[in-house]
Amino acid sequence: MLLAKVCWGQKEDSIGVVIPSDTIYKKLNYQKETLLKKYSCETKPIQAVQPKVLGDNLYGIYQAIIPNAQNLSNNSSAFTYSHDQDKQTLGISAMFPFPSKKYFLNTGIYAEASDGIFNLYSSNSWNNNVAFSMGISGVIKSSQYVKDKKECMECISKRKNYADSLLLSYAKILGIEDIGILEKERKSIQSRIDSLLALNNVKSISKDTTDYIKHLKEINHKIERYNELIKNIEKQKEKKYFSEKLAEFDKEKDLLSGYNVYWWQANGSIANTTIKIADSLYTGGTRTEKHPTIQLNVAGMYNHLGKRTLQYISLGFSIKRGNFLNDPTINEDPSIIYRNDVPYIWVDNKFVGVFDDLVKPVWQYTFSLYYANFFLFERSLGFTFKAEYNNIFKDDIAFNYKKNYTLTFGPIFRAVKEENFAKATFGILAGFINTPYETKTKDFFSVQAYIGIPFNALIKKQ
């Protein structure tokens, strides 16, 4: 059996199958022509840049932050802080991309406080309302706009000239008849340099005026380019290789602006909840009950950056496992009142359940809508709107649970850095939060302030 080794661009030995340099050149030329034909500034499908450039741009966009007054940022690594009349909430969230850069692992932790001090863990236990969150988010569809069609059209001829110059340079590299000769020359020059240095005599060294270092760099450059090119051809990666070179050109031209991103998120969280209930017949006068609160969330989201506006919308649904004291409409501290020796829980001037039923799960569900639109002062100032509907699946345990709604509206401001990404986002929401149906809405009027700061805004560029 005769074994043949494929050799690229030069002769190997008597049994080697020689692939001529012209064949390699033709393969590269074919890829050049194929890739250039795909560019279009007006006719669909429009392609103003290489997909890699679009992908890199969009990956940066996925990390942008627009907080929506929730405890954790939806889709980025950030600090978030919100403040309302009852409590303050501090959250830290982090986003870790999967290799595709279109799916992300989201993790987070948040803590609530009423006195401005955020304790996560003390006295050998997690403090009240400390929650951990984990989930996955993914991009459904994303795109950018061509910034200027005229500029895009002008780049077509410039790109062709650039591609032609690449191909000419490749031809010169492939014209090297024997890379072994260059390798021997490199060793010879390095040997001469070593010999001069070994003299340890300045006068003897200075007599030789040849610039060996310059010559060595030139030879090294030729060898590196040759090996890089041949390596990609051997692995049949000439398309990717040429595409990456065109991507470098496209990235410098900055032909794209704005974005449209459709994405989804699913996550779960678990919180340590501690409830203190006044009981005059109990030792110490207070009962303390601890139980975990579990919540599952799904949401679909849309981000848009156009010439005049930056918009964000989120539609979500969540399910929460807690107990009847997790009713968001409750405002006062609970206490126990005995009726026929049975401990009932009294809060907000009504009985809300039996103390022994606190260990039984109550399942809440919430539909939510959040919308933000920046349209003033170069898309740095706008308004935001939030609406929610909350209820429970069964009321046999929580017999006084009240279905409720949230309607808030307010200004939102971004401190903008380059490429329209926010260093920080500030907002105020005013309206009716967790307001029961058939009640006086003014009693539930509230104002909430919040801020979101992405981690990368705190990192100084080198």
C-alpha positions in Angstrom: 0.0 0.0 0.0 1.3 3.4 -1.0 0.7 6.1 1.6 0.7 9.6 0.3 1.1 12.7 2.4 -0.6 15.9 1.3 1.9 18.8 1.1 0.8 22.4 0.7 2.7 24.9 -1.4 6.0 23.1 -1.7 7.5 19.7 -2.5 7.8 17.4 0.5 9.4 14.1 -0.7 9.2 11.5 -3.5 5.9 10.0 -2.2 4.3 13.2 -1.2 1.3 14.5 -3.1 2.2 18.1 -3.9 -0.7 20.6 -3.8 0.5 23.5 -5.9 0.6 27.1 -4.6 -1.8 28.0 -7.4 -4.4 25.7 -6.0 -4.2 27.3 -2.6 -4.4 30.7 -4.2 -7.5 29.7 -6.1 -9.2 28.4 -2.9 -8.5 31.8 -1.2 -9.7 33.7 -4.2 -12.9 31.7 -4.3 -13.6 32.5 -0.6 -12.8 36.2 -1.3 -15.3 36.4 -4.1 -18.0 34.4 -2.2 -17.8 36.5 0.9 -17.8 39.8 -1.0 -20.9 38.8 -3.0 -22.9 38.5 0.3 -22.6 42.2 1.1 -25.6 44.3 0.4 -26.6 47.8 1.7 -30.1 48.0 0.1 -31.3 44.6 -1.3 -32.5 42.1 1.2 -31.0 40.2 2.9 -29.0 43.2 3.9 -25.4 42.5 5.1 -23.3 45.6 5.9 -20.7 43.7 7.9 -19.4 40.3 8.6 -21.6 38.3 11.0 -18.7 38.2 13.6 -18.8 42.0 13.8 -22.6 42.0 14.3 -22.3 39.2 16.9 -19.6 41.1 18.9 -21.7 44.3 18.8 -24.8 42.5 20.0 -23.0 40.7 22.8 -22.1 44.1 24.2 -25.7 45.2 23.9 -26.9 42.1 25.8 -24.9 43.3 28.8 -26.6 46.7 28.8 -28.8 47.4 31.8 -32.2 49.0 32.2 -33.4 48.2 35.7 -37.1 47.8 36.2 -37.5 48.5 39.9 -37.2 44.8 40.7 -34.8 43.4 43.3 -32.4 42.1 40.7 -31.3 43.4 37.3 -32.9 41.4 34.5 -30.1 40.7 32.2 -26.7 42.0 33.3 -24.0 42.1 35.9 -25.0 45.1 38.1 -25.7 46.6 41.5 -29.4 47.6 41.9 -30.9 49.6 44.8 -34.5 50.6 45.4 -36.2 52.5 48.1 -39.9 52.9 49.0 -41.9 53.9 52.0 -41.6 50.5 53.8 -38.1 49.2 53.0 -34.9 49.4 51.0 -33.7 46.7 48.7 -30.1 46.1 47.6 -29.4 43.6 44.9 -26.2 42.2 43.2 -26.7 40.3 40.0 -24.2 38.6 37.6 -24.5 37.3 34.1 -22.2 34.5 32.7 -22.3 33.8 29.0 -22.4 30.3 27.5 -19.9 29.8 24.6 -22.6 30.8 22.0 -22.9 34.2 23.7 -26.6 34.0 23.1 -27.5 32.2 26.3 -26.6 33.4 29.8 -26.5 32.0 33.3 -28.0 34.6 35.7 -27.3 34.6 39.4 -28.1 37.1 42.1 -28.6 37.9 45.7 -30.6 40.7 47.4 -31.4 41.8 50.9 -34.1 44.0 52.4 -33.7 46.5 55.2 -35.9 49.0 56.9 -33.1 50.9 58.8 -30.5 51.4 56.1 -28.4 48.4 57.3 -28.2 45.4 55.0 -27.2 42.3 56.9 -26.9 39.1 54.9 -25.7 36.7 57.6 -25.3 37.1 61.4 -25.8 35.1 64.6 -25.2 31.8 62.7 -28.2 32.4 60.4 -29.3 34.1 57.3 -31.2 37.3 58.0 -34.7 38.0 57.0 -35.6 38.4 53.4 -32.2 37.5 52.0 -32.9 35.8 48.6 -30.7 33.9 46.1 -31.7 33.8 42.5 -30.5 31.7 39.5 -31.8 31.4 36.0 -31.2 31.3 32.3 -31.8 34.0 29.7 -31.5 33.7 25.9 -31.7 35.8 22.8 -34.5 34.9 20.4 -33.7 37.4 17.6 -31.5 40.4 17.3 -30.4 42.9 14.7 -28.8 46.3 14.1 -29.5 49.2 11.6 -27.2 50.4 8.8 -26.1 53.8 10.0 -25.7 55.5 6.6 -26.5 53.7 3.3 -24.3 56.0 1.3 -21.3 55.3 3.6 -22.2 51.6 3.4 -22.1 51.7 -0.4 -18.8 53.5 -0.5 -17.3 50.8 1.7 -18.1 48.1 -0.8 -15.4 49.3 -3.2 -13.0 50.0 -0.3 -13.6 46.5 1.1 -12.9 45.0 -2.3 -9.6 46.9 -2.6 -8.7 45.7 0.9 -9.6 42.1 0.0 -7.5 42.3 -3.2 -4.5 43.6 -1.3 -4.9 40.6 1.1 -4.9 38.2 -1.7 -1.9 39.8 -3.3 0.0 39.5 0.0 -1.0 35.8 0.2 0.3 35.2 -3.3 3.7 36.6 -2.2 3.7 34.4 0.8 2.8 31.3 -1.2 5.6 32.2 -3.7 8.1 31.1 -1.2 9.6 28.0 -2.9 11.0 26.4 0.2 10.2 27.5 3.7 13.2 25.4 4.9 15.6 27.9 3.3 14.1 30.7 5.4 14.4 28.5 8.5 18.1 27.9 7.8 18.6 31.6 7.2 16.9 32.5 10.5 19.2 30.1 12.4 22.2 31.5 10.6 21.4 35.0 11.6 20.6 34.1 15.2 23.9 32.2 15.4 25.7 35.3 14.1 24.0 37.5 16.8 25.0 35.0 19.5 28.6 34.9 18.3 28.8 38.7 18.4 27.4 38.9 21.9 29.8 36.2 23.0 32.8 38.4 22.1 32.2 40.7 25.1 34.1 43.4 23.2 32.3 46.6 22.2 34.9 47.6 19.5 34.7 44.2 17.9 30.9 44.2 17.9 30.7 47.8 16.6 32.8 46.9 13.5 29.9 44.8 12.2 27.3 47.3 10.9 24.8 44.8 9.6 21.3 45.2 11.2 20.8 41.6 12.1 17.8 42.2 14.3 15.9 44.0 11.6 16.7 41.2 9.1 15.7 38.6 11.7 12.3 40.3 12.3 11.6 40.3 8.6 12.3 36.6 8.2 10.3 35.8 11.4 7.4 37.8 10.0 7.5 35.9 6.7 7.7 32.5 8.4 4.8 33.3 10.8 2.5 34.5 8.0 3.4 31.5 5.9 2.7 29.0 8.8 -0.5 30.8 9.7 -1.8 30.7 6.2 -0.8 27.1 5.5 -2.3 26.0 8.9 -5.7 27.4 8.0 -5.6 25.8 4.5 -4.7 22.4 5.9 -7.6 22.6 8.3 -9.9 23.8 5.5 -10.6 27.0 7.4 -9.8 29.3 4.6 -13.4 30.7 4.7 -13.2 31.5 8.4 -9.7 32.9 8.0 -10.6 35.3 5.2 -13.9 36.2 7.0 -12.0 37.2 10.1 -9.8 39.5 8.0 -12.8 41.2 6.4 -14.4 41.5 9.9 -11.3 43.5 11.0 -12.0 45.9 8.2 -15.7 46.1 8.9 -15.2 46.8 12.6 -13.0 49.9 11.9 -15.7 51.4 9.6 -18.4 51.4 12.2 -21.3 51.0 9.8 -24.0 49.9 12.3 -26.1 51.6 14.9 -29.0 50.9 17.2 -30.4 47.5 17.8 -33.5 45.3 18.2 -33.3 42.4 20.7 -36.0 39.9 21.6 -35.1 37.7 24.5 -36.5 35.6 27.3 -35.6 34.7 30.8 -36.6 32.0 33.3 -35.3 32.0 36.9 -36.1 30.8 40.4 -35.3 32.3 43.8 -35.4 31.2 47.4 -35.6 33.7 50.3 -35.3 33.2 54.0 -38.4 34.8 55.6 -38.7 35.4 59.3 -42.1 36.5 60.7 -42.4 38.0 64.2 -45.9 37.8 65.7 -47.0 39.5 68.9 -48.5 37.1 71.4 -49.3 38.3 75.0 -49.6 34.7 76.2 -46.3 33.5 74.8 -43.0 33.6 76.6 -41.3 36.8 75.8 -44.5 38.2 74.2 -43.4 37.4 70.6 -43.5 34.3 68.5 -40.9 33.9 65.7 -41.6 31.8 62.7 -39.2 31.0 59.8 -40.0 29.6 56.5 -38.5 29.7 53.0 -40.2 31.6 50.2 -39.8 30.1 46.7 -40.5 32.0 43.5 -40.4 31.0 39.8 -40.4 33.7 37.1 -40.7 33.7 33.3 -40.6 36.7 31.1 -40.3 37.9 27.5 -38.4 41.1 26.8 -37.7 43.5 23.9 -35.0 46.1 23.7 -34.9 48.8 20.9 -32.5 51.6 20.2 -33.4 53.8 17.3 -32.4 57.3 16.0 -34.7 59.0 18.5 -35.7 56.6 21.2 -34.4 53.8 23.5 -37.3 51.5 24.6 -37.6 48.5 26.8 -40.6 46.3 27.5 -41.0 43.2 29.6 -44.0 40.9 30.0 -43.7 38.5 32.9 -45.5 35.8 34.9 -44.4 34.5 38.3 -45.5 31.9 40.9 -44.6 32.3 44.6 -44.9 29.7 47.3 -45.2 31.3 50.7 -47.9 31.6 53.5 -50.9 33.8 54.0 -48.8 36.5 55.7 -46.9 37.0 52.5 -50.0 38.9 51.3 -48.4 42.1 49.7 -51.4 44.2 50.8 -50.6 43.8 54.5 -49.2 46.9 56.1 -49.2 46.4 59.9 -47.4 43.9 62.1 -49.4 40.8 62.9 -50.5 39.7 66.4 -52.3 36.7 67.8 -55.8 36.8 69.3 -57.2 33.6 70.8 -60.8 32.5 70.0 -62.0 29.4 71.8 -58.3 28.7 72.6 -57.5 28.7 68.9 -54.7 31.2 68.0 -55.8 33.4 65.1 -53.6 36.0 63.4 -55.0 39.6 63.5 -53.5 42.2 61.2 -54.9 45.3 59.5 -58.1 45.1 61.7 -59.1 41.7 60.5 -58.4 38.0 60.9 -56.2 36.7 58.1 -55.7 33.1 59.2 -55.0 30.5 61.9 -51.6 30.5 63.4 -51.2 26.7 62.9 -51.8 27.2 59.1 -48.6 29.3 58.7 -46.7 26.1 57.8 -49.2 25.4 54.9 -48.2 26.7 51.5 -50.2 29.5 49.8 -49.5 29.9 46.1 -49.6 33.4 44.6 -49.4 34.3 41.0 -48.5 37.7 39.4 -48.8 39.1 35.8 -46.5 42.0 35.2 -45.8 44.6 32.5 -42.9 47.0 32.5 -42.1 49.7 29.9 -39.4 52.4 29.7 -38.9 54.9 26.9 -36.0 57.4 26.7 -36.8 60.1 24.1 -35.3 63.4 25.5 -31.8 64.9 25.6 -30.2 62.3 23.3 -32.1 59.4 24.8 -31.0 60.1 28.4 -34.3 61.1 29.9 -37.7 59.5 29.5 -40.6 57.9 31.4 -41.3 54.4 32.8 -44.6 52.5 33.5 -45.2 49.5 35.6 -48.4 47.4 36.0 -49.0 44.2 38.0 -51.9 41.9 38.9 -51.5 39.6 41.9 -53.8 36.9 43.4 -53.7 33.4 44.9 -54.9 30.1 43.4 -56.9 29.0 46.5 -58.2 30.9 49.4 -59.1 28.1 51.8 -56.1 28.9 54.1 -55.8 32.6 53.3 -59.5 33.4 53.5 -58.9 37.2 53.7 -56.3 37.4 50.9 -57.1 40.3 48.6 -56.4 40.3 44.9 -54.4 43.5 44.2 -52.8 45.6 41.5 -49.9 47.9 40.9 -49.9 50.9 38.7 -46.9 53.3 38.7 -45.5 55.9 36.5 -42.4 58.1 36.6 -39.3 59.7 35.1 -36.2 57.7 34.3 -32.7 59.0 33.6 -29.5 57.4 32.2 -26.0 58.6 32.6 -24.7 57.7 29.2 -21.2 56.7 28.1 -20.0 55.7 24.6 -22.1 53.5 22.3 -25.3 54.4 24.2 -24.6 52.1 27.1 -25.6 53.5 30.5 -23.1 54.0 33.3 -26.0 54.2 35.7 -29.8 54.4 35.5 -31.9 56.3 38.0 -35.7 56.3 38.3 -38.7 57.3 40.4 -42.0 55.4 40.3 -45.1 57.0 41.9 -48.5 55.4 42.0 -50.5 52.6 43.6 -48.5 49.6 44.8 -50.2 46.3 45.8 -53.6 48.1 46.0 -56.5 45.8 46.8 -59.6 46.0 44.6 -62.6 47.8 46.1 -60.6 49.9 48.5 -59.5 53.5 48.8 -56.5 53.9 46.4 -55.1 56.9 48.2 -54.2 54.7 51.2 -51.9 52.7 49.0 -50.2 55.6 47.1 -46.4 55.2 47.2 -43.2 56.6 45.7 -40.3 54.3 44.9 -36.8 55.4 43.9 -34.2 53.0 42.3 -30.8 53.0 40.8 -28.9 50.4 38.7 -25.1 50.5 38.1 -23.5 47.9 35.8 -20.2 46.4 37.0 -18.4 47.5 33.8 -19.2 51.1 34.6 -17.0 50.8 37.6 -14.0 49.4 35.8 -11.6 52.0 34.6 -10.4 51.4 31.0 -6.7 50.7 30.7 
